[in-house]
Amino acid sequence: MPPITRELRINERIRAREVLLVGEDGERLGVLTLPQALEMAREADLDLVEVAPNAVPPVCRLLDYGKFKYEQAKKERDSKKGQHASVLREIRMRPKIDVHDLDMKARNAEKFLKGGDKVKVTVMFRGREMVHPEIGRALLEHISEKLKEVSVIERPPNMEGRFLSTILAPGHAKAKEPAAAGAEQNA
C-alpha cells in the first residue's frame, strides 16, 4: 500500500474516465467507467480510492478511507518506535583539566554512548597551550582508554585550528577480541 505521506484521490476527485477496480478483499473486478465504479462504492458503503494513478488505466480500490488512513498512521508510528536517531554530543575540556573533572567528563560521555549517541571529545587550546598538543593527545587517549568498554574510535584525534578532537561511536570493542582469540585457539 502507498505511504500515507502522499494524499490519495478519493471518490469524485478521481479524474480518469476508466479505472481498474479492485474489491475490498483484493479481488479484481475489471475495468469500469468512473461513474460505474463510484456507484459500486456507494452501494457497498465504501470509498473509491485511487491507489495507482500512473497505471493505465488507473487502479482504484474499494475501501473505508478513514479506517485506511488510521491504519497507515498506526503503522508509521509503530515503525518509528524502534528507531533512535543518533546524535553527535560534544564534551569539551582544556589541557589543564583536573583529574576529578576529567573523570566526570568521562562518565558523561559513557552515559551518552550507552544512550546510543556519538560523542565528540574536544580539547580547546588557548595562547601558549598551542605549543603542547601532546598534552591534549594524552587526555584524549586517557578518555578513549576509559571508554573502550562501551565505544569504538570512529575518528582518531586530529587538530582543527585550536581544537584537538576525536569522535567515539557506541559499540563494543571487547566483542571483537574474544572472536579473534577463539579463532587463534582453533588453528
Contacts in CASP RR format, 6 or more apart in sequence:
PFRMAT RR
TARGET T0000
AUTHOR 0000-0000-0000
METHOD contacts of the structure
MODEL  1
MPPITRELRINERIRAREVLLVGEDGERLGVLTLPQALEMAREADLDLVE
VAPNAVPPVCRLLDYGKFKYEQAKKERDSKKGQHASVLREIRMRPKIDVH
DLDMKARNAEKFLKGGDKVKVTVMFRGREMVHPEIGRALLEHISEKLKEV
SVIERPPNMEGRFLSTILAPGHAKAKEPAAAGAEQNA
1 51 0 8 1.000
1 68 0 8 1.000
1 72 0 8 1.000
2 8 0 8 1.000
2 51 0 8 1.000
3 72 0 8 1.000
3 76 0 8 1.000
4 69 0 8 1.000
4 72 0 8 1.000
4 73 0 8 1.000
4 76 0 8 1.000
8 49 0 8 1.000
8 50 0 8 1.000
8 51 0 8 1.000
8 65 0 8 1.000
9 15 0 8 1.000
9 49 0 8 1.000
9 50 0 8 1.000
9 53 0 8 1.000
10 47 0 8 1.000
10 48 0 8 1.000
10 49 0 8 1.000
10 50 0 8 1.000
10 65 0 8 1.000
11 38 0 8 1.000
11 41 0 8 1.000
11 47 0 8 1.000
11 48 0 8 1.000
12 38 0 8 1.000
14 34 0 8 1.000
14 48 0 8 1.000
14 50 0 8 1.000
14 58 0 8 1.000
14 60 0 8 1.000
16 34 0 8 1.000
16 50 0 8 1.000
16 53 0 8 1.000
16 57 0 8 1.000
16 58 0 8 1.000
17 33 0 8 1.000
17 34 0 8 1.000
18 31 0 8 1.000
18 32 0 8 1.000
18 33 0 8 1.000
18 34 0 8 1.000
18 57 0 8 1.000
19 31 0 8 1.000
19 32 0 8 1.000
19 33 0 8 1.000
19 34 0 8 1.000
19 37 0 8 1.000
19 48 0 8 1.000
19 50 0 8 1.000
19 57 0 8 1.000
19 58 0 8 1.000
19 59 0 8 1.000
19 60 0 8 1.000
20 28 0 8 1.000
20 30 0 8 1.000
20 31 0 8 1.000
20 55 0 8 1.000
20 57 0 8 1.000
20 58 0 8 1.000
20 59 0 8 1.000
20 60 0 8 1.000
21 28 0 8 1.000
21 29 0 8 1.000
21 30 0 8 1.000
21 31 0 8 1.000
21 32 0 8 1.000
21 37 0 8 1.000
21 40 0 8 1.000
21 60 0 8 1.000
21 61 0 8 1.000
21 62 0 8 1.000
22 28 0 8 1.000
22 29 0 8 1.000
22 51 0 8 1.000
22 59 0 8 1.000
22 60 0 8 1.000
22 61 0 8 1.000
22 62 0 8 1.000
23 29 0 8 1.000
23 61 0 8 1.000
23 62 0 8 1.000
24 44 0 8 1.000
24 46 0 8 1.000
24 61 0 8 1.000
24 62 0 8 1.000
24 63 0 8 1.000
26 61 0 8 1.000
29 40 0 8 1.000
31 57 0 8 1.000
32 40 0 8 1.000
37 48 0 8 1.000
37 60 0 8 1.000
38 48 0 8 1.000
40 48 0 8 1.000
40 62 0 8 1.000
41 47 0 8 1.000
41 48 0 8 1.000
41 62 0 8 1.000
44 62 0 8 1.000
46 62 0 8 1.000
46 63 0 8 1.000
46 64 0 8 1.000
47 62 0 8 1.000
47 63 0 8 1.000
47 64 0 8 1.000
47 65 0 8 1.000
47 66 0 8 1.000
48 60 0 8 1.000
48 61 0 8 1.000
48 62 0 8 1.000
49 60 0 8 1.000
49 61 0 8 1.000
49 62 0 8 1.000
49 63 0 8 1.000
49 65 0 8 1.000
49 68 0 8 1.000
50 58 0 8 1.000
50 59 0 8 1.000
50 60 0 8 1.000
51 59 0 8 1.000
51 60 0 8 1.000
51 61 0 8 1.000
52 58 0 8 1.000
52 59 0 8 1.000
84 115 0 8 1.000
84 116 0 8 1.000
86 116 0 8 1.000
86 117 0 8 1.000
86 118 0 8 1.000
86 170 0 8 1.000
87 117 0 8 1.000
87 118 0 8 1.000
88 117 0 8 1.000
88 118 0 8 1.000
88 119 0 8 1.000
88 120 0 8 1.000
88 167 0 8 1.000
89 109 0 8 1.000
89 112 0 8 1.000
89 117 0 8 1.000
89 118 0 8 1.000
89 119 0 8 1.000
89 120 0 8 1.000
90 119 0 8 1.000
90 120 0 8 1.000
90 121 0 8 1.000
90 122 0 8 1.000
91 105 0 8 1.000
91 108 0 8 1.000
91 109 0 8 1.000
91 112 0 8 1.000
91 119 0 8 1.000
91 120 0 8 1.000
91 121 0 8 1.000
91 122 0 8 1.000
92 122 0 8 1.000
92 123 0 8 1.000
92 124 0 8 1.000
93 101 0 8 1.000
93 102 0 8 1.000
93 105 0 8 1.000
93 121 0 8 1.000
93 122 0 8 1.000
93 123 0 8 1.000
93 124 0 8 1.000
93 139 0 8 1.000
94 123 0 8 1.000
94 124 0 8 1.000
94 125 0 8 1.000
94 126 0 8 1.000
94 129 0 8 1.000
95 123 0 8 1.000
95 125 0 8 1.000
95 129 0 8 1.000
95 132 0 8 1.000
95 135 0 8 1.000
95 136 0 8 1.000
95 139 0 8 1.000
96 129 0 8 1.000
97 105 0 8 1.000
97 139 0 8 1.000
102 139 0 8 1.000
102 142 0 8 1.000
102 143 0 8 1.000
105 121 0 8 1.000
105 143 0 8 1.000
106 143 0 8 1.000
106 146 0 8 1.000
106 147 0 8 1.000
109 119 0 8 1.000
109 121 0 8 1.000
109 143 0 8 1.000
109 147 0 8 1.000
109 151 0 8 1.000
109 168 0 8 1.000
110 146 0 8 1.000
110 147 0 8 1.000
110 150 0 8 1.000
112 119 0 8 1.000
113 119 0 8 1.000
113 147 0 8 1.000
113 150 0 8 1.000
113 151 0 8 1.000
113 168 0 8 1.000
113 169 0 8 1.000
113 170 0 8 1.000
113 171 0 8 1.000
114 150 0 8 1.000
114 170 0 8 1.000
115 170 0 8 1.000
116 170 0 8 1.000
117 170 0 8 1.000
118 154 0 8 1.000
118 167 0 8 1.000
118 168 0 8 1.000
118 169 0 8 1.000
118 170 0 8 1.000
119 151 0 8 1.000
119 167 0 8 1.000
119 168 0 8 1.000
120 165 0 8 1.000
120 166 0 8 1.000
120 167 0 8 1.000
120 168 0 8 1.000
121 140 0 8 1.000
121 143 0 8 1.000
121 144 0 8 1.000
121 165 0 8 1.000
121 166 0 8 1.000
121 167 0 8 1.000
121 168 0 8 1.000
122 163 0 8 1.000
122 164 0 8 1.000
122 165 0 8 1.000
123 135 0 8 1.000
123 136 0 8 1.000
123 139 0 8 1.000
123 140 0 8 1.000
123 163 0 8 1.000
123 164 0 8 1.000
123 165 0 8 1.000
124 162 0 8 1.000
124 163 0 8 1.000
125 133 0 8 1.000
125 136 0 8 1.000
125 162 0 8 1.000
125 163 0 8 1.000
125 164 0 8 1.000
126 162 0 8 1.000
129 135 0 8 1.000
130 162 0 8 1.000
133 159 0 8 1.000
133 164 0 8 1.000
136 157 0 8 1.000
136 164 0 8 1.000
137 157 0 8 1.000
137 164 0 8 1.000
140 157 0 8 1.000
140 164 0 8 1.000
140 165 0 8 1.000
140 166 0 8 1.000
141 157 0 8 1.000
144 151 0 8 1.000
144 153 0 8 1.000
144 166 0 8 1.000
144 168 0 8 1.000
147 168 0 8 1.000
148 173 0 8 1.000
148 174 0 8 1.000
149 172 0 8 1.000
149 173 0 8 1.000
149 174 0 8 1.000
150 170 0 8 1.000
150 171 0 8 1.000
150 172 0 8 1.000
151 168 0 8 1.000
151 169 0 8 1.000
151 170 0 8 1.000
151 171 0 8 1.000
151 173 0 8 1.000
152 168 0 8 1.000
152 169 0 8 1.000
152 171 0 8 1.000
152 172 0 8 1.000
152 173 0 8 1.000
153 166 0 8 1.000
153 167 0 8 1.000
153 168 0 8 1.000
153 169 0 8 1.000
154 167 0 8 1.000
154 168 0 8 1.000
154 169 0 8 1.000
155 166 0 8 1.000
155 167 0 8 1.000
156 166 0 8 1.000
157 164 0 8 1.000
157 165 0 8 1.000
157 166 0 8 1.000
158 164 0 8 1.000
158 165 0 8 1.000
158 166 0 8 1.000
END
